[in-house]
Amino acid sequence: MRVLFFNALLLGVVIYALCCGRRPEKAGALIMLVGALLTRLAWTAMSERFAHVETGALAVDVLAFAAFFTLAVRTDRNWTLWLAAFQLVATLGHLAKAIDPGMIQTGYAFLLAAWSYPMLLAIALGTRTQQKKRRAAAQAAGAASRLEG
């Protein structure tokens, strides 16, 4: 049930960002979508999942962090900094498992997955902020043109 909820939320945020966002919002949403899909492909067999460091998921997380970090330093959006930070914390969950191989599987799984929700929230709020700014600019331009005419 949690997986279905997350997938629906992910799809909704991606569609929202693609329809209403600008280039950074679209990029953030697509990075998130591709990362989620690649992570699912990278998981080990269910019987072994989270028993050891998930090296495939670690690789995906490192690449996603690099992409989010690049997005954050190349844009003027504050939410992208939060996105990169959340991804870094999730990526460090793999280090925690490497340091403590006896960490229970559900704890490790939680460390990796929990940060996905604030990441989706950051993308959605970033998209909403840009949508509001565009509307305000369009209203201001409309008001200015009415004053000139």
C-alpha positions, 0 to 999 in steps of 0.5 A, a space after each residue: 500500500 505504501 508503494 502504491 501511495 508513493 508511486 501515485 504521489 510521485 506521478 502527481 508531482 512529476 505531472 504537476 512540475 512538467 505542466 506548471 513548472 519551469 526548467 528547474 522544476 521539470 528537471 528536479 521532477 524528472 531526476 526524481 522519477 528516473 531515480 525512483 525507477 532505477 532504484 527499483 531495478 537496482 534492488 537485490 532479491 526480496 529475501 536479501 533486500 536491506 540485509 547488506 549495503 544495497 550497492 545498486 541503490 547506492 550508485 543510483 543515490 550518488 548519481 541522483 545527489 550529483 544531479 540534484 547538487 548540479 541543479 542547485 548550484 546552477 539555478 536560483 531556486 532555494 528549494 533545490 538546495 533542500 532537494 540536494 540536502 535531502 538526497 545527501 541524507 538519504 545517500 548517507 543511509 548507505 554509509 550508516 549500514 556499512 558502519 553498522 552491518 547489524 542494523 535492522 533491515 527495516 531501519 536501513 530501508 526507512 533511512 533510504 525511503 523516508 527522505 523521498 516524501 520531503 523531496 517530493 514536497 520540495 518539488 511541489 512547493 517549488 513548482 507552486 512558487 514559480 506558478 505564483 510568480 508567473 501569475 503575478 508577473 502576468 498580472 503586473 504586465 497586464 496592469 501596466 499595459 492597461 495604464 499605457 492604453 
